[in-house]
């Protein structure tokens, strides 16, 4: 069968497994990012980590370790810049991350041998997914799940009201540092599958879709994770047949799901309104409409 043809290739099976893990991981982390109004940091950190990946490669350093440390330090630098200076977080993110990304581009332009190696990191490619990538994604996923399992209430408190959480003795600075490290790890292991330019959308779109469908935090988290998995797996599957980068395919599918969810939420709100709420209509004393 033509529809099952992709599964005859080992690289595609690896890509599907990686997409399943990455989709769920990014969407899960994205729930906290969206609720904390930090959507831009996913985009910025992805670009910063690209610079760290290039530097790690140039220094013959382990890709995953070097890129994760670079992303973690970038996130801490953003937080430090915002706290110690009268600079908005969006400005700090823009300065730190674009400078890091520019450093990576500068190194690549000086050494053209890097161009092919990092093309998949920019756009995402199913051909680039290897067994080591799957292991790294699985390790990060298990680590993130473990941290949230043991510190769920503290993360939840810090997400909705960090000032009150600090007042009650929760170490919000440490919580932010741990979250930054987990986000950096998530971005690093997702680069091969989604690409630097597409990770931010993968992190943000699924949680926003879930938020349109429910007001419950628990339901939002579960829905976001399931939507992220679905869009990633189906997007990777589609990319094989339409011959586009895996990251672009996943994001375009996610955007389509967002449009459908937005339309449904508007229709649902319209249907839930009582006729008396319609403009130009009012109720008479006997209960009938004018």
C-alpha positions, 0 to 999 in steps of 0.5 A: 500500500502506498500509504504505508510505504514510508514505514518501510524506511528506517529513517522514517520510523525514527522520525515518527518516533522522534516526532511523537516525543517532540510533539508532546514535549514541546506542547507540554512545556508550551502550556506553561510558556503560554500561561506565563505570557512568555511565547516570545522566549521560545522563538528567541531561545531557539535562535540563541541555541542555534548559535551555541550549537555552531560554537560547540561544533566549531570547538568539537564539543558535544552538540547536546551538552554545548547547545543546552548549556548555551541556551540555559546561560542565554535564558539566565542572561535574559532574566539577569538583564531584565532584573538588574536594568530598566529593560523589558523582557522582550527587548532583552530576549531580542538582544541576547538571542539575535546576537547569539544567532548572528554569532552562529551565522558568522561562524558558518559564513567563515567555514562553509563546511558547516552549511550542510551540517546545520541546514537540517537544524534550521529547517528540520529534516526527517533524514537528519533524525538518528538513534542518538537523537531519539535517545536524547529526546527520550531522556529530556522527556523523562527528566521534564516529566519527573521534575513536574511530577515532584514540583507540580504545585510549585510550578503551577503557583509560580506560573499564575502568580510569582509574586504571591509564590515568592511571598509564601516562600517558594524559591521562584528564582530557582524555579525559573532557572530549572524551567529555563534549563528544561526549555533549553533542553527541549529546544535542543533535542527538537532542532533536528525534527522541527528546525530552529525556525519552526520550534517556537510555533510548535511550542505555542500553537498547541497550547493556544488551541487547547486554551480555546477549547477549555478553561481547565488547566489540567484539561488544557495540559492534556489537550495541548500534549495530545494536539502536539503529538497529533500535529507532529506525527501527521505533519511528519507523515505528510512531509514525506509525500509533499516533499517539504521540510518536516518542521514546515509541514508540522507547523502548517498543520498546527496552524490549520488546527488553530484556525479550525479551533478558533472558528469552532470557539467563535461558533460555540460562543455564538450558539451559547448566547441567548436570543435576548443578548442579540443586538436590537432585541429586548424582552417584553414583560410577558417574556416574548421578544420584540 
